[in-house]
Each structure stands twice: as structure tokens, then as C-alpha cells.
Amino acid sequence: MKPAVLLPEAEQEMLEAARYYEAQATGLGVDYLSEVEHAVRTIEEVPATWPIIEGELRRRLIRRFPFGILYRIEPEEIVIVAVAHLRRKPGYWKERIKRN
């Protein structure tokens, strides 16, 4: 099983979303992080399961929340490029692919 590694930008957007949800209702931010953690675990277990959306980038949707985990499979690890809101700024993460 390959470990998943989040790019700093992906980790930041994940935490910002958790803070937003927690401000909406107590415990909702924790629920969001729990769903993200579950999704990351399943990616680590069977990374090739989810569809390729562009180049080598795959997307795993998160239950209950309008987010997707965008990742690529590398020889030694899985790189999470974004924890992206599905209805905001489509394609904003494309610059991250070029840099990393």
C-alpha cells in the first residue's frame, strides 16, 4: 500500500473547508475531516479505482460534501494535488500539476 501525501495547498484548502463547516454547525467540520480521511484511506488501499479526469490525475468524490480529492499515483506514493470544491473555480488546481 502506497502512502498518500498532500501538497501543502491541498492540506490548506482541506483545513479551510473544515473551519467553514465547523462555523456552520458544531461537529460538521469534524464530520467533513472524517469523510476526507476515509476517502484518503480508500485511495491508499486501491488507488487505481477512481476515474482519470485529466492526464494522470484521478478524482475520488467525498460522501456528504461537494468535494473531490484529486490525486496522481507515483512509484513510491500517492500525491494529493487538491481537495477541491466541485462547484467553485473549476480547474484552479491545474497550475499545481505543472509545478509538482
Secondary structure, DSSP 4 states (H G I P E B T S, - for coil): -PPEEE-HHHHHHHHHHHHHHHHHSTTHHHHHHHHHHHHHHHHHHSGGGSPEEETTEEEEEPTTSSEEEEEEE-SS-EEEEEEEETTSSTTTTHHHHHH-
